[in-house]
Amino acid sequence: MRETHHAVSALRRELAELMIADEWDRDAIMAKLDEISAVEDRQKKAFAEAFIAVMEGLPVEQRKALFEVVRDHHERREERREKRRRHGEKRGGADFPPPPPSED
């Protein structure tokens, strides 16, 4: 996985160079984006296959318990995000403008 991360990072640097080149080369940029997507897709598939292999080895009660932990984690994370939104808190100290109003 680490080597895949390094490969994607290198491809993104190459993409950045294409994006700031004196000559705009749409085909080269699209090809680089396709290359990045292919590596990321392989990485996602490898993760999914490893995850499924682990899950297959667990009894149903352990699978349910694991998903309960994951669900609780996601719910707590969303609660923290919502609390920050309500209180106007920012992460990372960056002074970004507020998001546009929702169009509900």
Rosetta blueprint (number, residue, H / E / L):
1 M L
2 R H
3 E H
4 T H
5 H H
6 H H
7 A H
8 V H
9 S H
10 A H
11 L H
12 R H
13 R H
14 E H
15 L H
16 A H
17 E H
18 L H
19 M H
20 I L
21 A L
22 D L
23 E L
24 W L
25 D L
26 R H
27 D H
28 A H
29 I H
30 M H
31 A H
32 K H
33 L H
34 D H
35 E H
36 I H
37 S H
38 A H
39 V H
40 E H
41 D H
42 R H
43 Q H
44 K H
45 K H
46 A H
47 F H
48 A H
49 E H
50 A H
51 F H
52 I H
53 A H
54 V H
55 M H
56 E H
57 G L
58 L L
59 P L
60 V H
61 E H
62 Q H
63 R H
64 K H
65 A H
66 L H
67 F H
68 E H
69 V H
70 V H
71 R H
72 D H
73 H H
74 H H
75 E H
76 R H
77 R H
78 E H
79 E H
80 R H
81 R H
82 E H
83 K H
84 R H
85 R H
86 R H
87 H H
88 G L
89 E L
90 K L
91 R L
92 G L
93 G L
94 A L
95 D L
96 F L
97 P L
98 P L
99 P L
100 P L
101 P L
102 S L
103 E L
104 D L
